[in-house]
Amino acid sequence: MASRDLIVFSALNGALAVALGAFAAHGAGLQVKTLLTTGAHYQLAHAVFGLACALWTGGGRLARLAGWLGAAGGLVFSLALAFIALLSLPAMGAVAPVGGVLMIAGWLCVAFAALQGRSS
């Protein structure tokens, strides 16, 4: 069963990633562009990841958890880089790894969900 909330979150996350990427491509200086582009890439990839997890009918609750972890992690990571780039908040460099850990946890949950489905 698809998770409507996760689909909506992932879709809005993807839209924000495209907007940040477009700003990076058309309105940012080199250093800002690099940070925004990196963040947008991870955010967009993990928005798609969240969408895939939401639609994975055989993954169960673990797949939905994976989707939330991955999509939220992509958002946290991307926003941390955006805050560094746009607002000159270097302290957000301590927040970016939190997003990375969430994304990694999401991928690990997908692996566990796949193994769990295989054994049943």
C-alpha positions in Angstrom: 0.0 0.0 0.0 1.4 3.4 -1.0 2.1 6.0 1.6 0.4 9.2 0.5 2.2 11.4 3.0 5.6 10.1 1.9 4.6 10.6 -1.7 3.6 14.2 -1.0 6.8 14.9 1.0 9.0 13.4 -1.7 7.3 15.3 -4.4 7.7 18.6 -2.6 11.3 17.7 -1.8 11.9 17.0 -5.4 10.4 20.4 -6.4 12.6 22.2 -3.9 15.7 20.3 -5.2 14.9 21.4 -8.8 14.4 25.0 -7.6 17.7 25.0 -5.7 19.5 23.5 -8.7 18.1 26.0 -11.1 19.2 28.9 -8.8 22.6 27.3 -8.6 22.8 27.1 -12.4 21.5 30.6 -13.2 22.0 32.9 -10.2 24.8 31.9 -8.0 28.5 32.5 -7.7 31.0 29.7 -8.1 31.3 28.7 -4.4 27.6 29.0 -3.8 26.9 27.1 -7.0 29.0 24.2 -6.0 27.3 23.8 -2.6 23.8 24.2 -4.0 24.4 21.8 -6.8 25.8 19.2 -4.5 22.9 19.6 -2.1 20.3 19.6 -4.9 21.7 16.4 -6.4 21.5 14.5 -3.2 18.1 15.9 -2.4 16.6 15.1 -5.8 18.1 11.5 -5.7 16.6 10.9 -2.3 13.2 12.5 -3.2 13.0 9.8 -5.9 14.2 7.2 -3.4 11.4 8.3 -1.0 8.9 8.0 -3.8 10.1 4.6 -4.8 9.9 3.4 -1.2 6.4 4.8 -0.8 5.3 2.8 -3.9 7.1 -0.4 -3.1 4.2 -2.6 -2.2 6.2 -5.5 -1.0 8.5 -3.5 1.3 6.1 -3.0 4.2 6.7 -0.6 7.1 10.5 -1.0 6.8 10.4 0.3 3.2 8.3 3.3 4.2 10.7 4.0 7.1 13.6 3.8 4.6 11.8 6.3 2.4 11.3 8.8 5.2 14.9 8.5 6.4 16.3 8.9 2.9 14.0 11.8 1.8 14.4 13.6 5.1 18.1 13.0 5.0 18.4 14.5 1.5 16.4 17.5 2.7 18.5 18.1 5.8 21.8 17.7 3.9 20.7 20.0 1.1 19.3 22.7 3.4 22.5 22.6 5.5 24.6 23.3 2.4 22.1 26.0 1.3 22.4 27.7 4.6 26.2 27.6 4.4 26.1 29.0 0.9 23.3 31.5 1.0 23.3 32.7 4.6 27.0 32.3 5.5 26.3 29.9 8.4 29.3 27.7 8.6 28.0 26.1 11.7 25.5 24.2 9.5 28.5 22.2 8.4 27.8 20.2 11.6 24.3 19.5 10.5 25.1 18.2 7.0 26.5 14.9 8.3 23.2 14.2 10.1 21.5 14.3 6.7 24.1 11.9 5.4 23.6 9.5 8.2 19.8 9.5 7.6 20.4 8.8 3.9 22.7 5.9 4.7 20.2 4.6 7.2 17.5 4.7 4.6 19.5 2.6 2.2 20.3 0.1 4.9 16.6 -0.2 5.7 15.9 -0.9 2.0 18.4 -3.7 2.1 16.9 -5.2 5.3 13.4 -4.8 3.8 14.5 -6.7 0.7 16.1 -9.5 2.7 13.1 -9.7 5.0 10.7 -10.0 2.0 13.0 -12.7 0.4 12.8 -14.9 3.5 9.0 -14.9 3.8 
